[in-house]
Amino acid sequence: MKFNCTIRMDNDAFTYNPALEVSRILKKLATDLEQDHDKGSDMHDGYLRDTNGNKVGYYIVEEDEY
């Protein structure tokens, strides 16, 4: 199994401090994954949004290919 995540950093939310915005996005994802797991279901994919609400990325959990 693998976790793939892509974040595009070419919009205004990343202008001031790109690392801070990426950190915020990943922290939110981690919190959302934890809360979803606690509810008894698992999120296997979804969109990532910047502080302005724009879709800037995607994540997916995939089975290994053999």
ABEGO torsion letter per residue (X at the ends): XBBBBBBBAABAAAAABAAAAAAAAAAAAAAAAAAAAAAGBBBABEBBBBAAGBBABBBBBBBBBX
